[in-house]
Amino acid sequence: MSESVTIIGGGLAGSEAAWQLAERGVLVRLYEMRPRRQTPVHRGGDLAELVCSNSLKSLDANTAAGALKYELSTLGSQVLRCALETRVAAGGALAVDREAFAQLVTESLEAHPNVELIREEFTALPALIEAQSPVILATGPLTSSALEEQLVGLLGQESLAFFDAAAPVVEAPSLDTERLFFQSRYDKSGADYLNAPLTREEYDHLVRELTEAQRVIPRSFETAELFQACQPVEEVARSGHDTLRHGALKPVGLRDPRTGQRPWAVVQLRPENNEGTAYNLVGFQTNLTFGEQERIFRLIPGLEQAVFSRFGVMHRNTFVNTPRVLSRSFALRSHPFLRFAGQITGTEGYAEAIASGLFAALATYAELRGLEAPVLPVETVLGSLFAYATNPGLEDYQPMHVNYGIIKALPAPPRRKKERYAAYRQRACVAVEAFREQHRFLSLLPAYPVPFLEP
Ligand SMILES: Cc1cc2nc3c(=O)[nH]c(=O)nc-3n(C[C@H](O)[C@H](O)[C@H](O)COP(=O)(O)OP(=O)(O)OC[C@H]3O[C@@H](n4cnc5c(N)ncnc54)[C@H](O)[C@@H]3O)c2cc1C
């Protein structure tokens, strides 16, 4: 095969995509602007540099992060294989020697006969669009400003976000529905929301804890635009004791069916998916540390045992409005030869970035061969994340990582979390193995074992 594909960005997603295509005989032109031009957080010139923690999260097979690694190894991920080769001891997590890891990825791609590594900032999107040749854009959360401007020109300002201000998401089975009630404000458009009513004392306690809680201090490059556009819940609480009660926690238009009264304040939970397996705490975008989020948000009635599928975060982060502009295979609906991968799609996390690079490569390869892009089954953690991210009905899209809150519900989910997760994991393993079997024509690279912790 002599087709060529341009990949922009040699981070985790771009490196995996380049490697996958190159192994299948496709010629890859991989653009990486570092070390000539740095992002605010990268430090060196190697590909696949980890910008923060050196951990790719859990190796516990029963967690969603563990299941993702099983799926990646089953589909023959090359970058995950490098992570396993450069692993350092880290208890139950897959942590790597970050320099050795990035070096291994870089040397492998530099030596690959089908990869041309171009150390330049890519700023020629209009010309690429004109040429209509296949492209994977994987420039990450800190896409260079010149390219970002071209993306705004192509997609429109409203289809791009420049920071994430995500509220926490909790798993539905962990909520105490005896203490919550379904209702929409003024009973408009169905009882879509789950509402947590707070008494005056409960509200006072919550506000006090929010104002005193430990916060993550954002880096200077993140603060200005971010806080102008969206205030973290703890900052709103600091601005006045009753501000939240007149804002996100206002009780107007709601009546607790158990008392027939309007509560003092209400926390609203909005479903994250059609199946209602996970709920978002409306208005709770936050900069609190994860530990503090767990402690304080569990003070909300009905959330005492809440399992968090995603904690709230606020970061500088460029990402496209995936549900609105991308297809199920992350191709731009208006220009299907342009595919997005990595965190710029709003999927979040190192392993997720690797996975989306792999998937973009599979989809691009299928199309080069005149075949339909594959769809990962929604029973896999990766397939469920992709289905979530590309669901056109999703409003207020915020970055998401793999988790069991957004996976297709089991027909009879075990009540206990450990058993429920084990069941999800078993189903995901079967689904990804079946996918591999059915997609032999994609020439999947060999699967390899991952040293999981024994459940
Ligand atoms: C500050 C910060 C901390 C994070 N910490 C973690 C963490 O601890 N754990 C975790 O799981 N996830 C973390 N993430 C989220 C995410 O997993 C990582 O950002 C991940 O690296 C995303 O992979 P990627 O391939 O999409 O982007 P990146 O790894 O950022 O790669 C994108 C590449 O594109 C290059 N590039 C950008 N513009 C251009 C251009 N115009 N031309 C050529 N090259 C270009 C960049 O130099 C970069 O090498 C963090 C994100 C941020 C912003």
The ligand as an SDF file (V2000), in Angstrom:
LIG
                    3D

 53 58  0  0  0  0  0  0  0  0999 V2000
   -1.4940   20.3880   32.1760 C   0  0  0  0  0  0  0  0  0  0  0  0
   -2.0520   19.0340   31.8520 C   0  0  0  0  0  0  0  0  0  0  0  0
   -1.8030   17.9640   32.7120 C   0  0  0  0  0  0  0  0  0  0  0  0
   -2.3250   16.6890   32.4170 C   0  0  0  0  0  0  0  0  0  0  0  0
   -2.0620   15.6710   33.2760 N   0  0  0  0  0  0  0  0  0  0  0  0
   -2.5220   14.4380   33.0020 C   0  0  0  0  0  0  0  0  0  0  0  0
   -2.2110   13.3410   33.8820 C   0  0  0  0  0  0  0  0  0  0  0  0
   -1.5050   13.4930   34.8640 O   0  0  0  0  0  0  0  0  0  0  0  0
   -2.7250   12.1270   33.5940 N   0  0  0  0  0  0  0  0  0  0  0  0
   -3.5030   11.9140   32.4830 C   0  0  0  0  0  0  0  0  0  0  0  0
   -3.9340   10.7750   32.2660 O   0  0  0  0  0  0  0  0  0  0  0  0
   -3.8120   12.9290   31.6380 N   0  0  0  0  0  0  0  0  0  0  0  0
   -3.3380   14.1860   31.8740 C   0  0  0  0  0  0  0  0  0  0  0  0
   -3.6460   15.2210   31.0280 N   0  0  0  0  0  0  0  0  0  0  0  0
   -4.5970   14.9850   29.9290 C   0  0  0  0  0  0  0  0  0  0  0  0
   -4.1050   14.2440   28.6680 C   0  0  0  0  0  0  0  0  0  0  0  0
   -4.1330   12.8920   28.8890 O   0  0  0  0  0  0  0  0  0  0  0  0
   -2.7580   14.6100   28.1770 C   0  0  0  0  0  0  0  0  0  0  0  0
   -2.7820   15.9710   27.8590 O   0  0  0  0  0  0  0  0  0  0  0  0
   -2.3300   13.7840   26.9400 C   0  0  0  0  0  0  0  0  0  0  0  0
   -0.9820   14.0270   26.7420 O   0  0  0  0  0  0  0  0  0  0  0  0
   -3.1210   14.0590   25.6850 C   0  0  0  0  0  0  0  0  0  0  0  0
   -2.5410   13.3630   24.5870 O   0  0  0  0  0  0  0  0  0  0  0  0
   -2.5960   13.9830   23.1170 P   0  0  0  0  0  0  0  0  0  0  0  0
   -1.8070   13.0740   22.2430 O   0  0  0  0  0  0  0  0  0  0  0  0
   -3.9840   14.2690   22.7610 O   0  0  0  0  0  0  0  0  0  0  0  0
   -1.8680   15.3870   23.2500 O   0  0  0  0  0  0  0  0  0  0  0  0
   -0.3540   15.7040   23.6080 P   0  0  0  0  0  0  0  0  0  0  0  0
    0.2840   14.5730   24.3120 O   0  0  0  0  0  0  0  0  0  0  0  0
   -0.3640   17.0450   24.2540 O   0  0  0  0  0  0  0  0  0  0  0  0
    0.3330   15.8110   22.1660 O   0  0  0  0  0  0  0  0  0  0  0  0
    0.0240   16.8330   21.2550 C   0  0  0  0  0  0  0  0  0  0  0  0
    1.3060   17.1710   20.5110 C   0  0  0  0  0  0  0  0  0  0  0  0
    1.0060   18.0730   19.4590 O   0  0  0  0  0  0  0  0  0  0  0  0
    2.0500   19.0140   19.3520 C   0  0  0  0  0  0  0  0  0  0  0  0
    1.5060   20.1900   18.6510 N   0  0  0  0  0  0  0  0  0  0  0  0
    0.5850   21.0980   19.0920 C   0  0  0  0  0  0  0  0  0  0  0  0
    0.3140   21.9820   18.1040 N   0  0  0  0  0  0  0  0  0  0  0  0
    1.0640   21.6240   17.0260 C   0  0  0  0  0  0  0  0  0  0  0  0
    1.2060   22.1390   15.7050 C   0  0  0  0  0  0  0  0  0  0  0  0
    0.5270   23.2040   15.2770 N   0  0  0  0  0  0  0  0  0  0  0  0
    2.0870   21.5280   14.8540 N   0  0  0  0  0  0  0  0  0  0  0  0
    2.8020   20.4410   15.2580 C   0  0  0  0  0  0  0  0  0  0  0  0
    2.7040   19.9220   16.5020 N   0  0  0  0  0  0  0  0  0  0  0  0
    1.8320   20.4940   17.3670 C   0  0  0  0  0  0  0  0  0  0  0  0
    2.4730   19.2460   20.7880 C   0  0  0  0  0  0  0  0  0  0  0  0
    3.8070   19.7260   20.8450 O   0  0  0  0  0  0  0  0  0  0  0  0
    2.3410   17.8420   21.3820 C   0  0  0  0  0  0  0  0  0  0  0  0
    3.5340   17.1200   21.3190 O   0  0  0  0  0  0  0  0  0  0  0  0
   -3.1330   16.4890   31.2630 C   0  0  0  0  0  0  0  0  0  0  0  0
   -3.3750   17.5700   30.4020 C   0  0  0  0  0  0  0  0  0  0  0  0
   -2.8370   18.8260   30.6900 C   0  0  0  0  0  0  0  0  0  0  0  0
   -3.1030   19.9550   29.7480 C   0  0  0  0  0  0  0  0  0  0  0  0
  1  2  1  0
  2  3  1  0
  2 52  2  0
  3  4  2  0
  4  5  1  0
  4 50  1  0
  5  6  2  0
  6  7  1  0
  6 13  1  0
  7  8  2  0
  7  9  1  0
  9 10  1  0
 10 11  2  0
 10 12  1  0
 12 13  2  0
 13 14  1  0
 14 15  1  0
 14 50  1  0
 15 16  1  0
 16 17  1  0
 16 18  1  0
 18 19  1  0
 18 20  1  0
 20 21  1  0
 20 22  1  0
 22 23  1  0
 23 24  1  0
 24 25  2  0
 24 26  1  0
 24 27  1  0
 27 28  1  0
 28 29  2  0
 28 30  1  0
 28 31  1  0
 31 32  1  0
 32 33  1  0
 33 34  1  0
 33 48  1  0
 34 35  1  0
 35 36  1  0
 35 46  1  0
 36 37  1  0
 36 45  1  0
 37 38  2  0
 38 39  1  0
 39 40  1  0
 39 45  2  0
 40 41  1  0
 40 42  2  0
 42 43  1  0
 43 44  2  0
 44 45  1  0
 46 47  1  0
 46 48  1  0
 48 49  1  0
 50 51  2  0
 51 52  1  0
 52 53  1  0
M  END
$$$$
